[in-house]
């Protein structure tokens, strides 16, 4: 989450960010990506600060709690165990937090999907 000490009006910025992300996905992944959206929930930095029962430092939230049970390999992996076709990517999944790990997580998932789809 971005730092809440900034001057961003999230009510105005969030829809703009969402639209830019969708346009990028349309260009890079699937021109009809929007038709695949069946449900979505948007969380803005202000929602996190208001709704979650956890300490935040200026609005910053780093995925799941950093406990002895959540380092590296023990984080959720990128495939749901009980829901076929549901995949996860990002700092809350294995291999872990930080931008390099998020990008690695995305690459691993892309490789897995390509293999599953025979691409």
C-alpha positions in Angstrom: 0.0 0.0 0.0 1.2 3.5 -0.7 2.1 5.8 2.1 -0.9 7.6 3.5 1.0 10.7 4.3 0.9 11.7 0.6 -1.7 14.0 -0.9 -3.4 11.4 -3.2 -7.1 11.6 -3.5 -7.8 7.9 -3.6 -11.5 8.4 -4.6 -10.3 10.1 -7.7 -7.1 8.1 -8.3 -8.3 4.5 -7.8 -10.6 4.3 -10.9 -7.8 5.9 -13.0 -5.3 3.3 -11.8 -7.8 0.4 -12.4 -8.4 1.6 -16.0 -4.7 1.9 -16.7 -4.1 -1.6 -15.4 -7.0 -3.0 -17.5 -5.8 -1.3 -20.6 -2.3 -2.8 -20.1 -3.8 -6.3 -19.6 -5.9 -5.8 -22.8 -2.8 -4.9 -24.7 -0.5 -7.5 -23.3 -2.7 -10.5 -22.4 -6.2 -10.5 -23.9 -8.1 -7.7 -25.7 -11.3 -9.1 -24.2 -10.0 -9.4 -20.6 -12.9 -7.4 -19.2 -15.5 -10.0 -20.2 -13.7 -12.5 -17.9 -14.2 -10.3 -14.8 -17.1 -11.8 -12.9 -16.5 -10.3 -9.5 -14.1 -7.7 -8.1 -13.5 -6.0 -4.8 -11.4 -2.9 -4.7 -9.3 -2.0 -1.6 -7.8 1.4 -1.5 -5.1 2.4 1.0 -7.7 4.3 3.0 -9.8 1.1 3.3 -6.9 -0.9 4.6 -6.2 1.8 7.2 -9.8 1.9 8.3 -10.9 -1.8 8.1 -8.1 -4.2 9.0 -7.3 -5.1 12.6 -3.5 -4.9 12.3 -0.9 -2.2 12.8 -0.1 -0.2 9.8 2.9 2.1 9.4 1.7 5.1 7.4 -0.6 2.9 5.4 2.0 0.4 4.4 0.9 -3.3 4.5 3.2 -6.1 3.6 1.0 -9.1 2.7 0.5 -11.7 5.4 1.8 -11.4 8.9 5.5 -12.1 9.2 5.4 -14.9 11.7 7.5 -18.0 12.2 4.8 -19.9 10.3 4.9 -17.6 7.3 8.5 -17.3 6.0 9.3 -18.2 2.4 8.2 -21.7 1.7 5.4 -21.7 4.2 3.6 -18.8 2.5 0.7 -19.7 0.3 1.9 -21.2 -3.0 0.6 -19.9 -6.4 -2.1 -22.6 -7.0 -5.2 -22.9 -4.8 -5.5 -26.4 -3.3 -9.3 -26.6 -3.3 -10.4 -24.5 -6.3 -9.3 -25.7 -9.7 -8.1 -22.9 -12.0 -7.5 -20.4 -9.2 -4.0 -19.0 -9.1 -2.2 -16.4 -6.9 0.7 -14.1 -7.6 2.3 -11.4 -5.6 4.1 -10.6 -2.4 1.8 -12.6 -0.2 2.7 -15.8 -2.0 5.8 -18.0 -2.1 8.6 -17.1 -2.8 8.0 -13.9 -0.7 7.9 -10.2 -0.4 9.7 -7.4 -2.3 9.5 -6.4 -5.9 12.1 -9.0 -7.2 10.1 -11.8 -5.5 6.8 -10.4 -6.8 8.2 -10.5 -10.4 9.6 -13.9 -9.8 6.2 -15.1 -8.5 4.6 -13.7 -11.6 7.1 -15.4 -13.9 6.7 -18.8 -12.1 2.9 -18.5 -12.5 3.2 -17.6 -16.2 5.5 -20.6 -16.8 3.1 -22.9 -14.9 0.1 -21.7 -16.9 1.9 -22.0 -20.2 2.9 -25.6 -19.3 -0.7 -26.4 -18.2 -2.1 -25.0 -21.4 0.5 -26.7 -23.6 2.0 -23.4 -24.8 
